[in-house]
Amino acid sequence: MFSSLQYAAAAAAILIFLFTTFFIYKSNYLKDTLRKDIAHDILPGTHRATLQSTNGKVYQLEGSKQEIIADKNTIRYKDGALLAKEDQIQNFTLSTPKGGQCQGNVTNKYMEEAGPDDAHFFREMMAISADYATGSSDGPVLDVYGRVVGTVSNTKMYTHSEMNPSVQMVVKNTVPVESLWKLVRSGSNQ
């Protein structure tokens, strides 16, 4: 009735079916497991930041405090609590660690000249006081209600002068969401 070749073909078809079913099941199982693991690993950010002085000392800022003030040789919170005492206050770097978040304000809205020499254009920009880390480009900037009001763009560092090249300030630029909507509606790639 059936030849050995037909039995071999039927056995091969059954094996292929079983292996395919097993791999599809295993693949979906791994995806579901991975999704569950990732969902548990990503926690909401907490209000924390660090302040690092030019001599390398790192100070952990309290999340409940809202403003820091530096004078000749001390750094205090707005409420007067002492954060640090230094021989001489120079430059500090404010940073937000992984899993941290910080709040800030829109400090300026302005028009910035951009584009290549033969095709200059102006675009709306927004400077903010909140800190953001390297690699945050295109990340969202949220208002107090959680609405996206812009995206992280770049930073610009300004120095005191050529004679004194220490950092005077760093402006953190973002693109306002209205500008993004204009760009999307125009179909432009600028």
Secondary structure, DSSP 8 states (H G I E B T S, - for coil): ---HHHHHHHHHHHHHHHHHHHHHHHHHHHHHHHHHHHHHH----EE-EEEEETTS-EEEE-TT---EEE-SSEEEETTS-EEEE-SS---EEEE--TTEE----EEEEEEEEES-GGG-EEEEEEEESS---TT-TT-EEE-TTS-EEEEEEEEEEEES-SSS-SEEEEEEEEEEHHHHHHHHHHT---
